[in-house]
C-alpha cells in the first residue's frame, strides 16, 4: 500500500502556524514512508474564499520547504461536488440516511432543552427529499465506534451518544463532514494526520467511511497549539499568521525547526537540529498528545541562533528585503541612493550577532545611510546630562587630531578623554553613541564610527553639542 496523506486548508485567511505544523508533519511522514503528499484546498465556503488566500497557502508552503511541484495537487474541494452529492444519494438509497424537515426550534420544543441534540423524530417517518429537507445520517443505536489513533490510542465513542447528524443541507448541498470523507476516499488517502480539534468529528466520519463501504484511514490527531495562557491559538487574539513571522524576518529554517517541536522532540538534549535530522528521527507515534505551547520568545531565540549560523554573505542576502523594501515589507527610512552596500557589508558581521529577526537590521544600521541620525528622545534625555557638552567638545578635539581613523585608535582616544574626567569608557561613549547613532544601544560604537567616517562622525557630534547649548 502506498501511503497517501493530505493537507486540506481552507482559503479563508492568513496561513495559521498550527496549519503549517500539520503540513510539515504530513510532509515528513509521507517522505519517510515513500508516499505521496496531497494538497487539497477546501474552498466550498464561497462567501469567505478569496483567490489570494489560495495563493497565500501555496506561497507559505513554498517558504517552509513544501515546494510546488513536489506534491500532488492542489485539488479543489468544489470540483468534487458531484461526488459529494452522489455519496449522499447512496447513503439515502441504502437506508443509512433519511430526510428531516425539523428546525432547531422544533427539536427544542420537543426536547425542552436548547442543549440536547437531535431526537431522531424523522427516523422512521418516511419523509422524502424536497426543499428544506436536510439529509441526516442514521447513527447505529447500539455499540461503539473505536477510533484507532497513532497518537491517542483507541478513543471510544458510544454510538447512542452520537446524534443523527446532518450530511446534506436543505438545498441538497453536502456538509463538510461528508465532503471531507468523500474527498479522502476519492483521493485514496490512507492516513489522516490533523489537529486534535477534529477528533470529536472523527467517529462520525468513520461511520460514514464504513457506511460507504470503504475501510477508514489511519488516524493521527496531533496536539492543539496553545498560547501562554494555555488557550487555543486564535486568529482574533494571537499572532498566528505565518506570513507575519516571515515579514518580520524569521528564517524558514528556524520556523520549521520550531514548529516540529510542538509536540515532539529529537533525540538527546537538543532542540536546534538540522532538517535532515528531523526528517530522519521524527516518528508520528512519538508525538505527545498534550497541548503544545507556542512560545514566541523561544521562537525568537531560535531564530537568532539560525541567523548567527548563516555565512556572512548569506546573511547579507537575507537582509536585502528589509534594506530595500518589497511589496509586503515597508521601505527603510533612507532613500535608495543613500544606501551604501559596501558600508553595510562592513558592519554586517557585527549586526549578525545582535539581531534576532531580520527586520531589526534597519534600526541597527540606519545611522549609516541617513543624513542625520533618528534621535530617540528618551535616550537623549537619559544620556545628555551635566558635563555631556564638555565631553563632546573634548571628543571632537581628540578625534580631529587622530592620524588613523580606525576602531582601535578611536577607542583608545575616547578612553583617554574619559579618563581625564574620571569616567570609565562606558560612561564616556554613551553621549557619543547617542550623538552619532541616535540610540543608546546598537552595533559596537568604534567599528561603527570607522565605517561612518571622520567627517560624518564629527558633524554629528558637533550638531549634538549645539543642541546642548
C-alpha positions in Angstrom: 0.0 0.0 0.0 1.3 3.4 -1.0 0.9 5.9 1.9 -1.1 8.9 0.8 -1.5 11.8 3.2 -3.2 15.1 2.7 -3.2 18.7 3.9 -6.5 20.3 3.4 -6.6 24.0 4.4 -9.5 26.5 3.7 -8.6 29.6 1.8 -10.3 31.9 4.2 -7.5 33.9 5.8 -3.8 34.1 6.6 -1.9 30.8 7.0 -2.1 29.6 10.6 1.1 28.4 12.3 -0.8 25.4 13.5 -1.7 24.5 10.0 1.9 24.9 9.0 2.9 22.4 11.7 0.3 19.9 10.5 1.5 20.3 6.9 5.1 19.6 7.9 4.2 16.5 9.9 2.2 15.2 6.9 5.1 16.0 4.6 7.7 14.3 6.6 5.6 11.2 7.2 4.9 10.8 3.5 8.6 11.2 2.7 9.6 8.7 5.3 7.1 6.1 4.0 7.9 6.7 0.4 4.4 8.0 0.0 2.6 11.0 -1.5 1.6 14.3 0.0 -1.6 15.7 -1.4 -2.7 19.3 -1.2 -6.4 19.9 -1.2 -8.0 23.3 -1.0 -11.3 23.1 0.8 -13.0 26.0 -1.0 -16.7 25.2 -0.7 -17.3 28.2 1.6 -17.7 30.6 -1.4 -18.7 33.6 0.7 -15.3 33.6 2.6 -12.9 32.2 -0.1 -10.6 34.5 -2.0 -8.1 33.6 -4.7 -5.4 35.5 -3.0 -5.8 33.3 0.1 -5.1 30.2 -2.0 -2.0 31.8 -3.4 -1.0 32.6 0.1 -1.3 29.0 1.1 0.9 27.9 -1.8 3.4 30.7 -1.0 3.6 29.8 2.7 4.1 26.1 1.9 6.9 27.1 -0.5 8.5 29.1 2.3 8.6 26.3 4.8 10.1 23.9 2.2 7.0 22.2 0.7 7.5 23.5 -2.8 5.2 23.5 -5.7 5.7 20.5 -8.0 6.9 18.3 -5.1 3.3 17.3 -4.1 0.1 16.1 -5.7 -2.4 18.9 -6.3 -3.6 21.4 -5.5 -7.0 19.9 -5.8 -10.1 22.0 -5.0 -13.0 20.5 -3.0 -15.5 22.4 -5.1 -14.5 20.4 -8.1 -15.7 17.2 -6.4 -19.3 18.5 -5.7 -20.8 15.8 -7.9 -19.2 13.0 -6.0 -20.4 14.6 -2.7 -24.0 14.6 -3.9 -23.7 11.1 -5.3 -22.4 9.7 -2.0 -25.3 11.4 -0.2 -27.7 9.8 -2.6 -26.2 6.3 -2.0 -26.5 6.7 1.8 -30.2 7.6 1.4 -30.9 4.8 -1.0 -29.2 2.2 1.2 -31.2 3.3 4.2 -28.2 4.7 6.0 -29.6 8.3 5.9 -33.1 9.9 6.0 -34.7 13.2 5.3 -35.8 15.6 8.1 -37.5 19.0 8.0 -37.2 19.8 11.7 -35.9 23.2 12.6 -33.8 23.9 15.7 -36.9 25.3 17.3 -38.9 22.2 16.6 -36.3 20.0 18.3 -36.0 22.3 21.2 -39.8 22.4 21.7 -39.9 18.5 21.7 -36.9 18.0 24.0 -37.4 21.0 26.2 -33.8 21.9 26.0 -31.6 24.0 23.7 -28.6 21.9 24.6 -29.9 18.4 23.7 -29.1 17.1 20.2 -31.5 15.9 17.6 -34.0 13.4 18.9 -34.5 11.2 15.8 -38.0 12.4 15.2 -38.0 11.6 11.4 -36.0 8.4 11.6 -39.0 6.2 10.5 -41.5 8.7 9.2 -40.5 8.2 5.5 -40.1 11.8 4.6 -38.7 12.1 1.1 -36.4 14.7 -0.5 -37.7 18.2 -1.0 -37.0 21.9 -0.4 -35.9 22.4 3.2 -35.4 18.7 3.8 -32.0 18.0 5.3 -30.4 14.6 5.0 -29.4 13.0 8.3 -27.1 10.0 8.8 -28.7 7.1 10.7 -26.3 6.5 13.5 -26.3 2.9 14.9 -28.4 2.6 18.1 -26.0 0.1 19.8 -22.3 -0.4 20.2 -19.4 2.0 20.0 -17.1 3.5 17.4 -13.5 2.9 18.1 -11.1 5.3 16.5 -7.6 3.8 16.2 -5.3 6.8 16.5 -1.5 6.6 16.2 -1.1 9.3 18.8 -4.1 8.9 21.1 -4.5 5.1 21.2 -8.1 4.0 20.8 -10.6 6.7 21.8 -14.0 5.0 22.0 -17.4 6.8 21.4 -20.7 5.2 22.3 -23.0 5.3 19.3 -26.0 6.2 21.4 -24.3 9.5 22.3 -23.8 10.4 18.6 -26.9 12.2 17.3 -28.2 11.5 13.7 -26.1 14.3 12.2 -26.8 16.2 9.0 -24.8 15.2 5.9 -26.6 17.4 3.4 -28.4 20.7 3.8 -32.0 21.5 2.9 -30.8 22.8 -0.5 -29.1 19.5 -1.2 -25.5 20.7 -0.7 -23.4 18.2 1.4 -21.9 19.5 4.6 -18.2 19.4 5.5 -18.3 16.1 7.3 -19.5 14.2 4.2 -17.5 16.2 1.7 -14.3 15.7 3.6 -14.8 11.9 3.8 -15.7 11.6 0.1 -12.7 13.7 -0.9 -10.4 11.5 1.1 -11.9 8.4 -0.5 -11.7 9.8 -4.0 -8.0 10.7 -3.5 -7.1 7.4 -1.9 -6.0 8.9 1.4 -4.6 6.2 3.7 -3.5 8.4 6.7 -5.3 11.4 8.1 -2.9 13.5 10.2 -4.6 16.6 11.5 -5.2 18.8 14.6 -6.8 17.5 17.7 -9.8 19.8 17.3 -11.1 17.5 14.6 -11.2 14.4 16.9 -14.8 14.9 18.0 -15.9 14.7 14.3 -13.8 11.5 13.7 -16.4 8.9 14.9 -19.0 10.5 12.6 -16.6 10.4 9.7 -15.5 6.9 10.4 -19.2 5.8 10.4 -19.5 7.5 7.0 -16.5 5.6 5.7 -17.9 2.3 6.8 -21.4 3.1 5.5 -20.0 3.9 2.1 -18.2 0.5 2.1 -14.6 1.8 2.4 -12.1 1.0 5.1 -11.4 4.1 7.1 -7.9 5.7 7.0 -5.4 5.5 9.9 -6.0 8.5 12.1 -3.4 10.7 13.9 -4.6 13.7 15.8 -1.7 16.0 16.7 -1.9 18.2 19.8 -3.7 21.5 19.8 -1.4 24.6 19.8 -1.9 26.9 22.7 -0.7 30.3 23.9 0.9 31.2 27.3 -2.5 31.1 29.0 -3.0 27.6 27.6 -5.8 28.8 25.3 -6.0 27.5 21.8 -4.2 29.9 19.4 -6.8 32.3 17.9 -6.6 34.5 14.8 -8.5 37.1 16.7 -6.3 37.2 19.8 -2.9 35.8 19.0 -0.2 36.3 16.4 -0.8 33.2 14.3 -0.2 34.1 10.7 2.9 32.5 9.2 3.1 35.5 6.8 3.5 37.9 9.7 6.5 36.0 11.0 8.0 35.8 7.5 7.6 39.6 7.1 9.1 40.2 10.5 12.3 38.4 9.4 12.0 34.9 10.8 14.0 32.4 8.8 12.2 29.5 7.2 14.6 27.0 8.7 14.1 28.3 12.2 10.4 28.4 11.8 10.0 24.8 10.6 12.5 23.5 13.2 10.5 25.2 15.9 7.1 24.1 14.6 8.2 20.5 14.5 9.0 20.7 18.3 5.3 21.5 19.0 4.5 18.1 20.5 7.7 16.2 19.5 11.4 16.4 20.2 14.5 14.9 18.6 16.8 12.5 20.5 19.2 13.8 23.1 19.2 17.1 24.9 18.9 19.3 21.9 16.2 21.3 20.0 18.0 23.2 17.3 18.9 20.5 14.8 19.4 20.2 11.0 16.3 19.5 9.0 17.9 16.2 7.9 17.9 15.1 11.5 14.2 15.9 11.9 13.3 14.1 8.7 15.2 11.1 9.9 14.1 11.0 13.6 10.5 12.2 13.5 8.0 9.5 14.5 4.3 10.1 14.4 3.6 7.7 17.2 6.1 9.6 19.4 4.1 12.8 19.3 2.9 13.9 22.7 -0.9 14.3 22.8 -0.8 17.1 25.4 -1.4 20.7 24.2 1.7 22.3 22.7 2.7 25.8 23.9 3.7 28.2 21.0 6.3 30.3 22.8 7.1 33.3 20.6 10.1 34.2 22.9 11.6 30.8 22.3 10.9 31.0 18.6 12.7 34.4 18.6 15.7 32.8 20.3 15.7 30.0 17.8 15.7 32.5 15.0 18.6 34.4 16.5 20.6 31.2 16.6 19.8 30.5 12.9 20.8 34.0 11.9 24.1 33.7 13.7 24.8 30.4 11.9 24.5 31.9 8.5 27.6 32.6 6.4 28.0 36.3 6.3 27.3 36.5 2.6 24.0 34.7 3.1 23.1 37.0 6.0 23.7 40.0 3.7 21.5 38.5 1.1 18.8 37.6 3.6 18.7 41.2 4.8 18.1 42.7 1.4 14.2 42.8 1.5 14.4 45.0 4.7 17.2 47.2 3.3 15.3 47.9 0.1 11.6 47.2 0.7 9.2 44.9 -1.1 5.5 44.5 -1.8 5.0 43.2 1.7 7.9 44.8 3.6 7.9 48.5 4.2 10.8 50.5 2.7 13.6 51.6 5.0 13.8 55.3 6.2 16.6 56.1 3.8 16.3 56.8 0.1 17.6 54.1 -2.3 20.5 56.3 -3.4 21.6 56.8 0.2 22.2 53.1 0.7 25.9 52.0 0.6 26.3 48.3 0.0 30.0 48.4 0.9 29.3 50.1 4.2 26.6 47.6 5.0 28.9 44.7 4.2 31.5 46.1 6.6 29.1 46.1 9.5 27.1 43.0 8.6 29.2 40.6 10.7 28.6 42.9 13.7 24.9 43.2 13.1 24.5 39.5 12.6 25.5 38.7 16.2 23.0 41.2 17.6 19.6 40.8 15.9 17.0 38.1 16.5 14.8 38.8 13.5 15.9 40.3 10.2 13.6 43.3 10.4 15.8 44.6 13.3 18.6 45.2 10.8 17.1 48.6 9.8 17.3 50.2 13.3 20.8 48.8 13.7 22.2 50.4 10.5 20.0 53.3 9.7 22.6 55.8 11.1 24.9 54.8 8.2 22.6 55.8 5.4 20.7 58.8 6.8 21.9 62.4 6.5 21.4 62.7 10.3 20.5 60.1 12.9 17.0 59.4 14.0 17.2 60.6 17.6 15.5 58.5 20.3 14.3 61.4 22.5 14.1 59.2 25.6 17.7 58.0 25.1 18.8 61.6 24.5 17.2 62.8 27.8 18.6 59.9 29.7 22.2 60.3 28.4 22.8 64.0 27.7 23.2 65.3 31.3 25.5 67.8 33.0 29.0 67.5 31.6 28.0 66.0 28.3 28.5 69.2 26.3 32.1 69.5 27.5 32.7 65.8 27.0 31.5 66.1 23.3 33.8 69.1 22.9 36.8 67.1 24.1 35.8 64.1 21.9 35.7 66.3 18.8 39.1 67.8 19.5 40.6 64.4 20.2 39.1 62.8 17.1 40.1 65.7 14.9 43.7 65.1 15.9 43.7 61.4 15.1 46.1 60.3 12.3 44.5 56.9 11.8 40.7 56.6 11.7 40.2 53.0 12.8 38.2 51.3 15.6 41.2 50.7 17.9 42.5 54.3 17.7 39.0 55.7 18.2 38.5 53.5 21.3 41.8 54.4 22.9 41.4 58.0 22.2 37.9 58.3 23.7 39.0 56.1 26.6 41.7 58.7 27.3 39.1 61.6 27.1 37.1 59.8 29.7 40.0 59.1 32.0 40.8 62.8 32.2 37.3 63.3 33.6 37.4 60.2 35.9 34.9 58.3 33.7 35.0 54.7 32.6 34.7 54.0 28.9 31.0 53.0 29.1 30.0 56.4 30.6 32.3 58.3 28.2 31.0 56.7 25.0 27.3 56.9 25.8 26.8 60.6 24.7 28.9 60.0 21.6 26.8 57.0 20.7 23.6 58.9 21.0 25.0 61.9 19.1 26.2 59.7 16.2 23.5 56.9 16.0 20.6 58.4 17.9 20.3 55.5 20.3 21.9 54.1 23.4 22.3 50.6 22.1 23.4 49.2 18.8 26.4 48.0 16.9 29.9 48.3 18.5 30.5 52.0 18.6 34.1 52.3 17.4 33.7 49.9 14.5 30.6 51.9 13.5 32.5 55.2 13.7 35.2 53.7 11.5 32.7 52.8 8.8 30.7 56.1 9.1 33.9 58.1 8.6 35.7 61.0 10.1 33.7 63.9 8.5 30.2 62.5 9.2 31.1 61.5 12.7 32.5 64.9 13.7 29.5 66.6 12.0 27.1 64.7 14.1 28.9 65.2 17.4 29.1 68.9 16.7 25.3 69.0 15.9 24.6 67.2 19.2 26.8 69.7 21.0 24.9 72.7 19.5 21.6 71.2 20.7 23.0 71.2 24.2 23.7 74.9 24.2 
